[in-house]
Amino acid sequence: MKLLGKSLHIANSGKLIARTTKTPSPGAIVFNSNKKKIGKVGYVFGPTAHPYVSIRLFRSANRDEIAKKCGEKLAEFFPPVDNDI
């Protein structure tokens, strides 16, 4: 797992917005600081030096708890790549 960045807020659409220093892979799994899966990377937008990331939260993720912990560090996990294609 690699550090993704910090959570900022939950948007009106229900997606978690985070700020990062690098561009993550779309579809990468996102974990909170307790190493619990909370969602997947959706869109990456904003400046290339410090982009924003829209994270689609899993249904099992507690949105209220995540909203209370804004500023929390997030990590990402890259799923294995199938090179047999």
Short mmCIF file of the C-alpha atoms (twelve columns), coordinates in Angstrom:
data_MODEL
# 
_entry.id   MODEL 
# 
loop_
_atom_site.group_PDB 
_atom_site.id 
_atom_site.type_symbol 
_atom_site.label_atom_id 
_atom_site.label_alt_id 
_atom_site.label_comp_id 
_atom_site.label_asym_id 
_atom_site.label_seq_id 
_atom_site.Cartn_x 
_atom_site.Cartn_y 
_atom_site.Cartn_z 
_atom_site.pdbx_PDB_model_num 
ATOM 1  C CA . MET A 1  0.000   0.000   0.000   1 
ATOM 2  C CA . LYS A 2  1.093   3.537   -0.714  1 
ATOM 3  C CA . LEU A 3  0.042   6.817   0.836   1 
ATOM 4  C CA . LEU A 4  -2.672  8.407   -1.297  1 
ATOM 5  C CA . GLY A 5  -3.196  11.731  0.484   1 
ATOM 6  C CA . LYS A 6  -5.625  13.358  2.934   1 
ATOM 7  C CA . SER A 7  -9.400  13.328  2.914   1 
ATOM 8  C CA . LEU A 8  -11.034 16.748  2.575   1 
ATOM 9  C CA . HIS A 9  -14.824 16.318  2.647   1 
ATOM 10 C CA . ILE A 10 -17.768 14.330  1.357   1 
ATOM 11 C CA . ALA A 11 -19.354 16.011  -1.679  1 
ATOM 12 C CA . ASN A 12 -23.104 16.381  -2.229  1 
ATOM 13 C CA . SER A 13 -22.853 13.401  -4.595  1 
ATOM 14 C CA . GLY A 14 -21.737 11.216  -1.660  1 
ATOM 15 C CA . LYS A 15 -18.184 10.806  -2.943  1 
ATOM 16 C CA . LEU A 16 -15.170 11.443  -0.721  1 
ATOM 17 C CA . ILE A 17 -12.838 14.166  -2.029  1 
ATOM 18 C CA . ALA A 18 -9.150  13.892  -1.193  1 
ATOM 19 C CA . ARG A 19 -5.985  15.819  -2.082  1 
ATOM 20 C CA . THR A 20 -2.826  14.025  -3.166  1 
ATOM 21 C CA . THR A 21 0.667   14.787  -4.456  1 
ATOM 22 C CA . LYS A 22 0.605   12.214  -7.258  1 
ATOM 23 C CA . THR A 23 -1.897  10.889  -9.754  1 
ATOM 24 C CA . PRO A 24 -3.432  7.611   -8.525  1 
ATOM 25 C CA . SER A 25 -4.663  4.797   -10.741 1 
ATOM 26 C CA . PRO A 26 -8.409  4.882   -11.455 1 
ATOM 27 C CA . GLY A 27 -10.051 1.906   -9.763  1 
ATOM 28 C CA . ALA A 28 -7.382  1.563   -7.064  1 
ATOM 29 C CA . ILE A 29 -8.777  0.446   -3.690  1 
ATOM 30 C CA . VAL A 30 -8.633  3.139   -0.969  1 
ATOM 31 C CA . PHE A 31 -8.049  2.417   2.734   1 
ATOM 32 C CA . ASN A 32 -8.407  4.649   5.774   1 
ATOM 33 C CA . SER A 33 -5.764  5.021   8.504   1 
ATOM 34 C CA . ASN A 34 -7.150  1.886   10.237  1 
ATOM 35 C CA . LYS A 35 -6.412  -0.150  7.064   1 
ATOM 36 C CA . LYS A 36 -10.122 -0.636  6.393   1 
ATOM 37 C CA . LYS A 37 -11.338 -0.600  2.765   1 
ATOM 38 C CA . ILE A 38 -13.533 2.440   2.207   1 
ATOM 39 C CA . GLY A 39 -13.814 2.838   -1.572  1 
ATOM 40 C CA . LYS A 40 -12.290 3.037   -5.047  1 
ATOM 41 C CA . VAL A 41 -10.598 5.878   -6.905  1 
ATOM 42 C CA . GLY A 42 -13.064 7.368   -9.373  1 
ATOM 43 C CA . TYR A 43 -12.069 10.660  -10.990 1 
ATOM 44 C CA . VAL A 44 -8.811  12.586  -10.736 1 
ATOM 45 C CA . PHE A 45 -9.098  16.321  -11.391 1 
ATOM 46 C CA . GLY A 46 -7.415  19.642  -10.745 1 
ATOM 47 C CA . PRO A 47 -3.765  20.668  -11.037 1 
ATOM 48 C CA . THR A 48 -1.272  17.959  -11.985 1 
ATOM 49 C CA . ALA A 49 1.131   18.815  -9.142  1 
ATOM 50 C CA . HIS A 50 -1.484  18.304  -6.391  1 
ATOM 51 C CA . PRO A 51 -4.613  16.726  -7.914  1 
ATOM 52 C CA . TYR A 52 -7.926  16.089  -6.226  1 
ATOM 53 C CA . VAL A 53 -9.363  12.576  -6.160  1 
ATOM 54 C CA . SER A 54 -13.025 11.575  -6.122  1 
ATOM 55 C CA . ILE A 55 -13.475 8.305   -4.217  1 
ATOM 56 C CA . ARG A 56 -16.590 6.162   -4.663  1 
ATOM 57 C CA . LEU A 57 -17.320 4.892   -1.162  1 
ATOM 58 C CA . PHE A 58 -18.325 1.280   -0.600  1 
ATOM 59 C CA . ARG A 59 -21.770 0.662   0.893   1 
ATOM 60 C CA . SER A 60 -20.093 -0.883  3.941   1 
ATOM 61 C CA . ALA A 61 -18.195 2.381   4.627   1 
ATOM 62 C CA . ASN A 62 -19.697 4.503   7.407   1 
ATOM 63 C CA . ARG A 63 -20.125 7.923   5.749   1 
ATOM 64 C CA . ASP A 64 -20.784 9.736   9.031   1 
ATOM 65 C CA . GLU A 65 -17.596 8.362   10.575  1 
ATOM 66 C CA . ILE A 66 -15.585 9.264   7.465   1 
ATOM 67 C CA . ALA A 67 -17.029 12.798  7.465   1 
ATOM 68 C CA . LYS A 68 -15.960 13.263  11.105  1 
ATOM 69 C CA . LYS A 69 -12.389 12.202  10.253  1 
ATOM 70 C CA . CYS A 70 -11.717 14.707  7.459   1 
ATOM 71 C CA . GLY A 71 -7.993  15.317  7.229   1 
ATOM 72 C CA . GLU A 72 -7.285  11.629  7.802   1 
ATOM 73 C CA . LYS A 73 -4.464  10.057  5.777   1 
ATOM 74 C CA . LEU A 74 -5.598  7.597   3.126   1 
ATOM 75 C CA . ALA A 75 -3.710  4.780   1.403   1 
ATOM 76 C CA . GLU A 76 -4.229  3.093   -1.952  1 
ATOM 77 C CA . PHE A 77 -3.672  -0.456  -3.123  1 
ATOM 78 C CA . PHE A 78 -3.059  -1.283  -6.758  1 
ATOM 79 C CA . PRO A 79 -4.815  -4.458  -7.879  1 
ATOM 80 C CA . PRO A 80 -2.526  -6.993  -9.602  1 
ATOM 81 C CA . VAL A 81 -2.108  -6.447  -13.330 1 
ATOM 82 C CA . ASP A 82 -2.852  -9.355  -15.663 1 
ATOM 83 C CA . ASN A 83 -0.016  -9.343  -18.204 1 
ATOM 84 C CA . ASP A 84 -1.468  -12.257 -20.202 1 
ATOM 85 C CA . ILE A 85 -3.570  -9.971  -22.416 1 
# 
